[in-house]
């Protein structure tokens, strides 16, 4: 007897594999802004892009704590 819907359970892909597949299959890039594999200028570019597209992260965090 099945207790979980079909497709649930089993092995999950590691997060890095999901990111890699997203880039290769859909052109979606997921990057942590503090990824140590990136140089400082690359991390700064990621931060600037994130702020341009989604707003300033620090202002959003401050607003949720008030």
C-alpha positions, 0 to 999 in steps of 0.5 A: 500500500502506498502512503505517499503520492507518486513521485515523493520519497526516494533519493533527492538530488543534491542542491548543487546538482539542481543548480547545475541542471537548472543552468544547463537545461533552462538557463537559470543561474542560482548563485549564493552571493558569498560563494567562496569559489568566486573572486571578490569582483564576481561576488560584488557583481552578483550582489549588484545584480541581485539588488537591481533585480530584487531590491536591497537585501539589507533594507528588506531584512531591517523592515521585517525585524521592525 
